[in-house]
Amino acid sequence: MPQEWSNWSGSLRFTPDSIETPRDERHLAELVQRAAAAGRTVRVVGAGHSSSALVKTDDVLISLERFQGLVAHDSNTHRATLRTGMTLHEAGQKLLDVNLALHNLGDVDVQTVVGAVGTGTHGSGKRLQNLAAALVGARLVTGTGDIIERTIEDDPQFFCAARCSLGALGIFTEITLQLMPAYQLRRREWCTHVDDCLAHLNELIEQNRNFDFYWYPRSDEVKLRTLNIPGRERETLPYATVVEDETGWSGDVIPKTRELKFEEMEYALPAEAGPACLREIRERVKEKHRRTVGWRVLYRTVAPDDAYLSPAHARETVTISILQNNTLPYREYFNDIEPIFRAHGGRPHWGKLHSLRAEELRPLYPMWDAFLAARQQTDPTGTFLNRYLGELLGIVKPVVMT
Ligand SMILES: Cc1cc2nc3c(=O)[nH]c(=O)nc-3n(C[C@H](O)[C@H](O)[C@H](O)COP(=O)(O)OP(=O)(O)OC[C@H]3O[C@@H](n4cnc5c(N)ncnc54)[C@H](O)[C@@H]3O)c2cc1C
């Protein structure tokens, strides 16, 4: 009996013909082969924390929740291979047992590692790339149901496509990550006035390993978050008051639990456009949305990388997110702010809400066609192409004669 599926926030709902949880790679490959032969669409879902319709399908939805555990690790190269059903939290615990850790994390750690890699999920830090940048090896089931394995040493171009691949290249069953020795961080949160934060923005970004801030639209208060290797941090900020101070393993202090559900739009901007874009958003929010929007506006930084579809592709990046409680109206607010992001050269977060399609996206990504060519190689029959991805990438799914 088909069951309705819903994402974390409840904004994406659909009823696939079947939801499959394959027991192993061979079973997964058979499911894909069968679907491909019948011209059906297969989408793979991680923890369902994306709001864009990446995983939507009327046909087969696959979860790799049974693909658990650390396959191997190497303490000399600081690499580890994981099965892809694992969340960032589960993977972080297993990696800590062998004294390894990811270079960064985002706000929460409940997503799967592979889902985070698939959409360019990032934390904050001028010198820290998104999580996908850690991907250096992969086993995957292609759109024809074949199992292939790649390493960055053998095929670096493949990884430019595989990082941030939106589940369009294939279903990863194991991924190898470039990690670092486990490390501790001191996390502090500070309250201050938005003008003080903006006056010191460059030094805050430069002087902290991880730095971001929230602006609360109903006031002019901001919350700054700084994370640094203990002993390498500035003791005080004369214009801000510390409201939280904790030190621990990176995986324990970077992510936090988010109980309240929300909707979010986030754009990645050229770093130099960040302050002006924020200024315009603040003016618009004060003018039109202050009474209806109490949720924070979040400002982060991300280092450039070479993944073809990474929102931080080849540019120093600032990301700005606007959020709204998922039980309150958000469309009017998001629709009003989106043109501001776009006017500043923004690229949307692949897992969050936005309205762009291929004709608007292609000019933002210089290696767009290289991604399409890689996708064509691993999924020539479009088994992983749902309607949304077809529109997003500007590709028509080939018709299969059954
Ligand atoms: C509360 C919350 C906090 C968040 N915080 C941040 C943040 O701090 N920074 C940030 O950048 N983003 C953040 N996000 C966005 C989130 O990280 C992304 O949407 C992420 O992709 C979700 O991971 P997931 O495991 O839920 O994957 P899903 O949403 O289930 O899937 C995402 C993509 O990965 C693909 N995929 C899943 N499994 C596989 C596989 N085995 N092989 C190939 N492709 C696969 C899917 O097909 C899909 O295209 C947040 C979202 C929420 C709801």
The ligand as a Gaussian input file, in Angstrom:
#p B3LYP/6-31G(d) Opt

LIG

0 1
 C       17.230000      21.930000      10.722000
 C       18.104000      22.084000       9.498000
 C       19.368000      22.621000       9.621000
 C       20.176000      22.781000       8.481000
 N       21.403000      23.353000       8.629000
 C       22.163000      23.570000       7.522000
 C       23.447000      24.206000       7.635000
 O       23.880000      24.586000       8.721000
 N       24.150000      24.412000       6.495000
 C       23.675000      24.040000       5.263000
 O       24.351000      24.284000       4.268000
 N       22.497000      23.408000       5.135000
 C       21.741000      23.163000       6.229000
 N       20.533000      22.531000       6.093000
 C       20.178000      21.934000       4.796000
 C       20.553000      20.430000       4.795000
 O       21.849000      20.239000       5.292000
 C       20.499000      19.853000       3.372000
 O       19.210000      20.015000       2.860000
 C       20.947000      18.384000       3.336000
 O       21.030000      17.971000       2.009000
 C       20.002000      17.463000       4.064000
 O       20.582000      16.172000       4.167000
 P       19.652000      14.894000       4.204000
 O       20.429000      13.736000       4.733000
 O       18.389000      15.218000       4.909000
 O       19.426000      14.651000       2.657000
 P       18.075000      14.701000       1.811000
 O       17.454000      16.023000       2.013000
 O       17.277000      13.505000       2.117000
 O       18.690000      14.596000       0.339000
 C       19.502000      15.616000      -0.159000
 C       20.116000      15.195000      -1.501000
 O       21.058000      14.151000      -1.276000
 C       20.773000      13.075000      -2.157000
 N       21.174000      11.814000      -1.552000
 C       20.761000      11.287000      -0.371000
 N       21.321000      10.084000      -0.197000
 C       22.110000       9.840000      -1.273000
 C       22.938000       8.754000      -1.686000
 N       23.086000       7.637000      -0.958000
 N       23.593000       8.851000      -2.869000
 C       23.456000       9.963000      -3.657000
 N       22.674000      11.012000      -3.309000
 C       22.019000      10.959000      -2.134000
 C       19.267000      13.162000      -2.370000
 O       18.850000      12.470000      -3.535000
 C       19.065000      14.654000      -2.473000
 O       19.358000      15.092000      -3.765000
 C       19.697000      22.370000       7.202000
 C       18.407000      21.832000       7.077000
 C       17.601000      21.708000       8.213000
 C       16.202000      21.173000       8.043000

